[in-house]
Amino acid sequence: MSRDDPSQGPDQQLIRLALTELPAEQRAVIELAYYEGLSSSEIAVRESMPIGTVKSRTAAALATLRSGLGGQRRRCG
């Protein structure tokens, strides 16, 4: 792995930590979208849930991540 690999940078470490602090149902939709590249519709089908549920969990998770990581980025940068 290269030193320039962005998946190993300090920002990625903060993101991984922040993901562990999300409720499991929110973390699941974020991981499916980010790591597997699934759309909201694809997540809804895979997880057998309404698309509105996927979208609301995604929105809640992103809001939590933004607020939690926003303070970290300001201090670091």
Buried (B, 14 or more C-beta within 10 A) or exposed (E): EEEEEEEEEEBEEBBEEBBEEBEEBBBBBBBBBEEEEBEBEBBBEEBEBEBEBBBEBBEBBBEBBEEBBEEBEEEEE
